[in-house]
Amino acid sequence: MHINYDGLALPVSKSLADALIAIIDQDKLTGEAVTINFRDPDYSAEKGGFHPVEIRLEKRSDAWQFCYITDFCYVGSGYTAELAKDLDFDFQAGVFQNLFGVFPIEQATDMYQIWESNFLHYWQEMEVFNVVFNSAG
């Protein structure tokens, strides 16, 4: 199994690709697409915590391709708080979205590198996430 991370608009690391391959292989997923959700069970609008993350991959030919990586956060407070996209790296549409607007994805290079480093640390070193898969096709 292979995840294509070369030549993307953002510098997705081999470390992230390898970590995703390991969990996809472990669960023996089949199909042409997979959405992987990373959730901190203690995350809430009141207490904070580690943001939920969703990663979508689609199989093209013999390799998986990144569609998007989205980091969510609560916006608002109390009973009006709702989950919203905090950072959205949309490889298919070629855009980066945050709470301030939508931009060409290439403008998110520095933000992406910081985000990815933190995400891998939270996921692999601190083990704060429950991981859930949804596959299709």
TIRO-2110 file (N, C-alpha, C; in Angstrom, 1 decimal):
// TIRO-2110
0.8, -1.2, 0.0, N, 1, A
0.0, 0.0, 0.0, CA, 1, A
0.9, 1.2, 0.0, C, 1, A
0.4, 2.3, -0.7, N, 2, A
1.2, 3.5, -0.8, CA, 2, A
0.3, 4.7, -0.8, C, 2, A
0.7, 5.7, 0.0, N, 3, A
0.0, 7.0, 0.0, CA, 3, A
0.9, 8.0, -0.7, C, 3, A
0.4, 8.6, -1.8, N, 4, A
1.1, 9.6, -2.5, CA, 4, A
1.2, 10.9, -1.7, C, 4, A
2.4, 11.3, -1.3, N, 5, A
2.6, 12.5, -0.6, CA, 5, A
3.6, 13.4, -1.3, C, 5, A
4.2, 13.0, -2.4, N, 6, A
5.1, 13.8, -3.1, CA, 6, A
4.4, 14.7, -4.1, C, 6, A
4.9, 15.9, -4.3, N, 7, A
4.4, 16.8, -5.3, CA, 7, A
3.1, 17.4, -4.9, C, 7, A
2.7, 17.4, -3.7, N, 8, A
1.5, 18.0, -3.2, CA, 8, A
1.7, 19.5, -3.0, C, 8, A
0.7, 20.3, -2.9, N, 9, A
0.8, 21.7, -2.7, CA, 9, A
1.3, 22.1, -1.3, C, 9, A
1.2, 21.1, -0.4, N, 10, A
1.7, 21.3, 0.9, CA, 10, A
2.7, 20.2, 1.2, C, 10, A
3.7, 20.4, 2.1, N, 11, A
4.7, 19.4, 2.4, CA, 11, A
4.3, 18.3, 3.3, C, 11, A
3.4, 17.4, 2.9, N, 12, A
3.0, 16.3, 3.7, CA, 12, A
4.2, 15.4, 3.9, C, 12, A
4.4, 15.0, 5.1, N, 13, A
5.7, 14.3, 5.4, CA, 13, A
5.5, 12.8, 5.2, C, 13, A
6.6, 12.1, 5.0, N, 14, A
6.6, 10.6, 5.0, CA, 14, A
6.1, 10.1, 6.3, C, 14, A
6.4, 10.8, 7.4, N, 15, A
6.0, 10.3, 8.7, CA, 15, A
4.5, 10.2, 8.8, C, 15, A
3.8, 11.2, 8.3, N, 16, A
2.3, 11.2, 8.3, CA, 16, A
1.8, 10.1, 7.4, C, 16, A
2.3, 10.0, 6.2, N, 17, A
1.9, 9.0, 5.3, CA, 17, A
2.1, 7.6, 5.8, C, 17, A
3.3, 7.3, 6.4, N, 18, A
3.6, 6.0, 7.0, CA, 18, A
2.7, 5.7, 8.2, C, 18, A
2.4, 6.7, 9.0, N, 19, A
1.5, 6.4, 10.2, CA, 19, A
0.1, 6.1, 9.7, C, 19, A
-0.4, 6.8, 8.6, N, 20, A
-1.7, 6.5, 8.1, CA, 20, A
-1.7, 5.1, 7.5, C, 20, A
-0.7, 4.8, 6.7, N, 21, A
-0.6, 3.4, 6.1, CA, 21, A
-0.7, 2.3, 7.2, C, 21, A
0.0, 2.6, 8.3, N, 22, A
0.1, 1.6, 9.3, CA, 22, A
-1.3, 1.3, 9.9, C, 22, A
-2.1, 2.3, 10.1, N, 23, A
-3.4, 2.1, 10.7, CA, 23, A
-4.4, 1.6, 9.7, C, 23, A
-4.3, 2.0, 8.4, N, 24, A
-5.1, 1.5, 7.3, CA, 24, A
-4.8, 0.0, 7.1, C, 24, A
-3.6, -0.4, 7.0, N, 25, A
-3.2, -1.8, 6.9, CA, 25, A
-3.7, -2.6, 8.1, C, 25, A
-3.5, -2.1, 9.2, N, 26, A
-3.9, -2.8, 10.5, CA, 26, A
-5.4, -3.1, 10.4, C, 26, A
-6.2, -2.2, 9.9, N, 27, A
-7.7, -2.5, 9.9, CA, 27, A
-8.1, -3.1, 8.6, C, 27, A
-7.2, -3.5, 7.7, N, 28, A
-7.5, -4.2, 6.5, CA, 28, A
-8.7, -3.5, 5.7, C, 28, A
-8.6, -2.2, 5.6, N, 29, A
-9.7, -1.5, 4.9, CA, 29, A
-9.8, -1.8, 3.4, C, 29, A
-11.0, -2.0, 2.9, N, 30, A
-11.2, -2.2, 1.5, CA, 30, A
-12.0, -1.0, 1.0, C, 30, A
-12.0, -0.9, -0.3, N, 31, A
-12.8, 0.2, -0.9, CA, 31, A
-11.9, 1.2, -1.6, C, 31, A
-12.5, 2.2, -2.2, N, 32, A
-11.8, 3.2, -3.0, CA, 32, A
-11.6, 4.5, -2.2, C, 32, A
-12.2, 4.7, -1.0, N, 33, A
-12.1, 5.9, -0.2, CA, 33, A
-12.1, 5.5, 1.2, C, 33, A
-11.4, 6.3, 2.0, N, 34, A
-11.5, 6.2, 3.5, CA, 34, A
-11.4, 7.5, 4.1, C, 34, A
-12.3, 7.7, 5.1, N, 35, A
-12.3, 8.9, 6.0, CA, 35, A
-11.9, 8.5, 7.4, C, 35, A
-10.8, 9.1, 7.9, N, 36, A
-10.3, 8.7, 9.2, CA, 36, A
-10.6, 9.8, 10.2, C, 36, A
-11.2, 9.5, 11.2, N, 37, A
-11.6, 10.5, 12.3, CA, 37, A
-10.8, 10.3, 13.5, C, 37, A
-10.1, 11.4, 14.0, N, 38, A
-9.3, 11.3, 15.2, CA, 38, A
-10.1, 12.2, 16.2, C, 38, A
-10.5, 11.6, 17.4, N, 39, A
-11.3, 12.3, 18.4, CA, 39, A
-10.7, 12.1, 19.7, C, 39, A
-10.5, 13.3, 20.4, N, 40, A
-10.2, 13.3, 21.9, CA, 40, A
-11.5, 13.1, 22.6, C, 40, A
-11.7, 12.0, 23.3, N, 41, A
-13.0, 11.8, 23.9, CA, 41, A
-13.4, 12.8, 25.0, C, 41, A
-12.4, 13.5, 25.5, N, 42, A
-12.6, 14.5, 26.5, CA, 42, A
-12.8, 16.0, 26.0, C, 42, A
-12.7, 16.1, 24.7, N, 43, A
-12.8, 17.5, 24.1, CA, 43, A
-14.2, 18.0, 24.2, C, 43, A
-14.3, 19.2, 24.7, N, 44, A
-15.7, 19.8, 24.8, CA, 44, A
-15.5, 21.3, 24.7, C, 44, A
-16.6, 22.0, 24.4, N, 45, A
-16.6, 23.5, 24.3, CA, 45, A
-16.2, 24.1, 25.7, C, 45, A
-16.6, 23.4, 26.8, N, 46, A
-16.4, 24.0, 28.1, CA, 46, A
-14.9, 23.7, 28.6, C, 46, A
-14.4, 22.5, 28.4, N, 47, A
-13.1, 22.1, 28.9, CA, 47, A
-12.0, 22.2, 27.9, C, 47, A
-12.3, 22.4, 26.6, N, 48, A
-11.2, 22.4, 25.6, CA, 48, A
-10.7, 21.0, 25.4, C, 48, A
-9.5, 20.9, 25.0, N, 49, A
-8.8, 19.6, 24.7, CA, 49, A
-8.2, 19.6, 23.3, C, 49, A
-8.0, 18.4, 22.8, N, 50, A
-7.4, 18.3, 21.5, CA, 50, A
-8.4, 18.3, 20.4, C, 50, A
-8.2, 19.2, 19.4, N, 51, A
-9.2, 19.3, 18.3, CA, 51, A
-9.4, 18.0, 17.6, C, 51, A
-10.7, 17.7, 17.2, N, 52, A
-11.0, 16.6, 16.3, CA, 52, A
-10.3, 16.9, 14.9, C, 52, A
-9.9, 15.8, 14.3, N, 53, A
-9.3, 15.9, 13.0, CA, 53, A
-9.9, 14.8, 12.1, C, 53, A
-10.1, 15.2, 10.8, N, 54, A
-10.6, 14.3, 9.8, CA, 54, A
-9.7, 14.3, 8.6, C, 54, A
-9.3, 13.1, 8.1, N, 55, A
-8.5, 13.0, 7.0, CA, 55, A
-9.2, 12.1, 6.0, C, 55, A
-9.3, 12.6, 4.7, N, 56, A
-9.9, 11.8, 3.7, CA, 56, A
-8.9, 11.4, 2.6, C, 56, A
-8.9, 10.1, 2.3, N, 57, A
-8.0, 9.6, 1.2, CA, 57, A
-8.9, 8.9, 0.2, C, 57, A
-8.5, 9.0, -1.1, N, 58, A
-9.1, 8.2, -2.1, CA, 58, A
-8.1, 7.5, -2.9, C, 58, A
-8.5, 6.2, -3.3, N, 59, A
-7.5, 5.4, -4.1, CA, 59, A
-7.7, 5.7, -5.6, C, 59, A
-6.5, 6.0, -6.2, N, 60, A
-6.4, 6.3, -7.6, CA, 60, A
-5.3, 5.4, -8.1, C, 60, A
-5.6, 4.5, -9.1, N, 61, A
-4.7, 3.6, -9.6, CA, 61, A
-4.2, 2.7, -8.4, C, 61, A
-2.9, 2.7, -8.2, N, 62, A
-2.3, 1.9, -7.1, CA, 62, A
-2.0, 2.6, -5.9, C, 62, A
-2.4, 3.9, -5.8, N, 63, A
-2.0, 4.7, -4.6, CA, 63, A
-3.2, 5.5, -4.0, C, 63, A
-3.0, 5.8, -2.7, N, 64, A
-4.0, 6.6, -2.1, CA, 64, A
-3.6, 8.0, -2.2, C, 64, A
-4.6, 8.9, -2.4, N, 65, A
-4.3, 10.4, -2.6, CA, 65, A
-5.0, 11.1, -1.5, C, 65, A
-4.4, 12.2, -1.0, N, 66, A
-5.0, 13.0, 0.0, CA, 66, A
-6.1, 13.9, -0.6, C, 66, A
-7.3, 13.9, -0.1, N, 67, A
-8.3, 14.8, -0.5, CA, 67, A
-8.4, 16.0, 0.4, C, 67, A
-8.4, 15.8, 1.7, N, 68, A
-8.4, 16.9, 2.6, CA, 68, A
-8.0, 16.5, 4.0, C, 68, A
-7.5, 17.4, 4.7, N, 69, A
-7.2, 17.3, 6.2, CA, 69, A
-7.9, 18.4, 6.8, C, 69, A
-8.8, 18.1, 7.8, N, 70, A
-9.6, 19.2, 8.4, CA, 70, A
-9.5, 19.0, 10.0, C, 70, A
-9.2, 20.2, 10.6, N, 71, A
-9.0, 20.3, 12.0, CA, 71, A
-10.2, 21.1, 12.5, C, 71, A
-11.0, 20.6, 13.4, N, 72, A
-12.2, 21.2, 13.9, CA, 72, A
-12.0, 21.8, 15.3, C, 72, A
-12.8, 22.8, 15.6, N, 73, A
-12.8, 23.4, 17.0, CA, 73, A
-14.2, 23.9, 17.3, C, 73, A
-14.5, 24.1, 18.6, N, 74, A
-15.7, 24.7, 19.0, CA, 74, A
-15.7, 26.2, 18.8, C, 74, A
-16.7, 26.7, 18.3, N, 75, A
-16.9, 28.1, 18.1, CA, 75, A
-18.1, 28.5, 18.9, C, 75, A
-18.0, 29.6, 19.7, N, 76, A
-19.1, 30.0, 20.5, CA, 76, A
-19.0, 29.4, 21.9, C, 76, A
-19.9, 29.7, 22.7, N, 77, A
-19.8, 29.2, 24.1, CA, 77, A
-21.2, 28.7, 24.6, C, 77, A
-21.1, 27.9, 25.6, N, 78, A
-22.4, 27.4, 26.2, CA, 78, A
-23.2, 26.5, 25.2, C, 78, A
-24.5, 26.6, 25.3, N, 79, A
-25.3, 25.8, 24.5, CA, 79, A
-25.3, 26.2, 23.0, C, 79, A
-24.7, 27.4, 22.7, N, 80, A
-24.6, 27.8, 21.3, CA, 80, A
-23.3, 27.4, 20.6, C, 80, A
-22.4, 26.7, 21.3, N, 81, A
-21.1, 26.3, 20.8, CA, 81, A
-21.4, 25.2, 19.7, C, 81, A
-20.7, 25.3, 18.6, N, 82, A
-20.8, 24.3, 17.6, CA, 82, A
-19.4, 24.0, 17.0, C, 82, A
-19.2, 22.8, 16.5, N, 83, A
-18.0, 22.4, 15.9, CA, 83, A
-17.9, 23.1, 14.5, C, 83, A
-16.8, 23.7, 14.2, N, 84, A
-16.6, 24.3, 12.9, CA, 84, A
-15.2, 24.0, 12.4, C, 84, A
-15.0, 24.2, 11.1, N, 85, A
-13.6, 24.0, 10.6, CA, 85, A
-12.7, 25.1, 11.2, C, 85, A
-11.7, 24.6, 11.8, N, 86, A
-10.6, 25.6, 12.3, CA, 86, A
-9.6, 25.7, 11.2, C, 86, A
-9.1, 24.6, 10.7, N, 87, A
-8.1, 24.6, 9.6, CA, 87, A
-8.5, 23.5, 8.6, C, 87, A
-8.6, 23.9, 7.4, N, 88, A
-9.0, 22.9, 6.3, CA, 88, A
-8.1, 23.0, 5.2, C, 88, A
-7.3, 21.9, 5.0, N, 89, A
-6.3, 21.8, 3.9, CA, 89, A
-7.0, 21.0, 2.8, C, 89, A
-7.6, 21.6, 1.8, N, 90, A
-8.3, 20.9, 0.8, CA, 90, A
-7.4, 20.7, -0.5, C, 90, A
-6.8, 19.5, -0.6, N, 91, A
-5.9, 19.3, -1.7, CA, 91, A
-6.6, 19.2, -3.0, C, 91, A
-7.8, 18.7, -3.1, N, 92, A
-8.6, 18.6, -4.3, CA, 92, A
-9.0, 20.0, -4.9, C, 92, A
-9.5, 20.8, -4.0, N, 93, A
-9.9, 22.1, -4.4, CA, 93, A
-8.8, 23.1, -4.5, C, 93, A
-7.6, 22.8, -3.9, N, 94, A
-6.5, 23.7, -3.9, CA, 94, A
-6.6, 24.9, -3.0, C, 94, A
-7.4, 24.8, -1.9, N, 95, A
-7.6, 25.9, -1.0, CA, 95, A
-7.3, 25.5, 0.4, C, 95, A
-7.0, 26.5, 1.2, N, 96, A
-6.8, 26.5, 2.6, CA, 96, A
-7.9, 27.4, 3.2, C, 96, A
-8.6, 26.8, 4.2, N, 97, A
-9.6, 27.6, 4.9, CA, 97, A
-9.4, 27.6, 6.4, C, 97, A
-9.5, 28.8, 7.0, N, 98, A
-9.5, 28.9, 8.4, CA, 98, A
-10.7, 29.8, 8.8, C, 98, A
-10.7, 30.2, 10.1, N, 99, A
-11.8, 31.0, 10.6, CA, 99, A
-11.8, 32.4, 10.0, C, 99, A
-10.7, 32.8, 9.3, N, 100, A
-10.6, 34.1, 8.7, CA, 100, A
-10.9, 34.2, 7.2, C, 100, A
-11.0, 33.0, 6.6, N, 101, A
-11.4, 33.0, 5.1, CA, 101, A
-10.8, 31.9, 4.4, C, 101, A
-10.9, 32.0, 3.1, N, 102, A
-10.4, 30.9, 2.2, CA, 102, A
-9.2, 31.5, 1.3, C, 102, A
-8.2, 30.7, 1.2, N, 103, A
-6.9, 31.2, 0.6, CA, 103, A
-6.4, 30.1, -0.3, C, 103, A
-5.5, 30.4, -1.3, N, 104, A
-4.8, 29.4, -2.1, CA, 104, A
-4.0, 28.5, -1.1, C, 104, A
-4.1, 27.2, -1.3, N, 105, A
-3.5, 26.2, -0.4, CA, 105, A
-2.0, 26.5, -0.2, C, 105, A
-1.3, 27.0, -1.2, N, 106, A
0.1, 27.2, -1.0, CA, 106, A
0.5, 28.2, 0.0, C, 106, A
-0.5, 29.1, 0.4, N, 107, A
-0.3, 30.1, 1.4, CA, 107, A
-0.3, 29.5, 2.8, C, 107, A
-0.6, 28.2, 2.9, N, 108, A
-0.7, 27.5, 4.2, CA, 108, A
0.5, 26.7, 4.5, C, 108, A
1.6, 26.8, 3.8, N, 109, A
2.7, 25.9, 4.0, CA, 109, A
3.3, 25.9, 5.4, C, 109, A
3.6, 27.1, 5.9, N, 110, A
4.1, 27.2, 7.3, CA, 110, A
3.1, 26.7, 8.3, C, 110, A
1.8, 27.1, 8.2, N, 111, A
0.8, 26.6, 9.1, CA, 111, A
0.6, 25.1, 9.0, C, 111, A
0.7, 24.6, 7.9, N, 112, A
0.5, 23.1, 7.7, CA, 112, A
1.7, 22.4, 8.4, C, 112, A
2.9, 22.8, 8.3, N, 113, A
4.0, 22.1, 8.9, CA, 113, A
3.9, 22.1, 10.4, C, 113, A
3.5, 23.3, 11.0, N, 114, A
3.3, 23.3, 12.4, CA, 114, A
2.2, 22.4, 12.8, C, 114, A
1.1, 22.5, 12.1, N, 115, A
-0.1, 21.7, 12.4, CA, 115, A
0.3, 20.2, 12.4, C, 115, A
0.9, 19.7, 11.3, N, 116, A
1.3, 18.3, 11.2, CA, 116, A
2.2, 17.8, 12.3, C, 116, A
3.2, 18.6, 12.6, N, 117, A
4.1, 18.2, 13.7, CA, 117, A
3.3, 18.1, 15.0, C, 117, A
2.5, 19.0, 15.3, N, 118, A
1.7, 18.9, 16.5, CA, 118, A
0.8, 17.7, 16.5, C, 118, A
0.1, 17.5, 15.4, N, 119, A
-0.9, 16.4, 15.2, CA, 119, A
-0.2, 15.1, 15.5, C, 119, A
0.9, 14.9, 14.8, N, 120, A
1.6, 13.6, 14.9, CA, 120, A
2.1, 13.4, 16.4, C, 120, A
2.5, 14.4, 17.1, N, 121, A
2.9, 14.3, 18.5, CA, 121, A
1.7, 13.9, 19.3, C, 121, A
0.6, 14.6, 19.2, N, 122, A
-0.6, 14.3, 19.9, CA, 122, A
-1.1, 12.9, 19.7, C, 122, A
-1.1, 12.5, 18.4, N, 123, A
-1.6, 11.2, 18.0, CA, 123, A
-0.6, 10.0, 18.5, C, 123, A
0.7, 10.1, 18.1, N, 124, A
1.6, 9.0, 18.3, CA, 124, A
2.3, 9.0, 19.6, C, 124, A
2.6, 10.2, 20.1, N, 125, A
3.4, 10.3, 21.4, CA, 125, A
2.5, 10.3, 22.6, C, 125, A
1.5, 11.2, 22.5, N, 126, A
0.6, 11.4, 23.6, CA, 126, A
-0.7, 10.5, 23.6, C, 126, A
-1.0, 9.9, 22.4, N, 127, A
-2.1, 9.0, 22.3, CA, 127, A
-3.4, 9.5, 22.8, C, 127, A
-3.7, 10.7, 22.4, N, 128, A
-4.9, 11.4, 22.9, CA, 128, A
-6.2, 11.0, 22.1, C, 128, A
-6.0, 10.5, 20.9, N, 129, A
-7.1, 10.3, 20.0, CA, 129, A
-7.7, 8.9, 19.9, C, 129, A
-9.0, 8.8, 19.8, N, 130, A
-9.6, 7.5, 19.4, CA, 130, A
-9.7, 7.7, 17.9, C, 130, A
-9.5, 6.6, 17.2, N, 131, A
-9.5, 6.6, 15.7, CA, 131, A
-10.6, 5.8, 15.2, C, 131, A
-11.4, 6.4, 14.3, N, 132, A
-12.5, 5.7, 13.7, CA, 132, A
-12.4, 5.8, 12.1, C, 132, A
-12.7, 4.7, 11.4, N, 133, A
-12.6, 4.7, 10.0, CA, 133, A
-14.0, 4.6, 9.4, C, 133, A
-14.2, 5.2, 8.2, N, 134, A
-15.3, 5.0, 7.4, CA, 134, A
-14.8, 4.8, 6.0, C, 134, A
-15.1, 3.6, 5.4, N, 135, A
-14.6, 3.4, 4.0, CA, 135, A
-15.8, 3.3, 3.1, C, 135, A
-15.5, 3.6, 1.8, N, 136, A
-16.6, 3.5, 0.9, CA, 136, A
-16.0, 3.0, -0.5, C, 136, A
-17.0, 2.6, -1.3, N, 137, A
-16.6, 2.2, -2.7, CA, 137, A
-16.1, 0.8, -2.7, C, 137, A
END
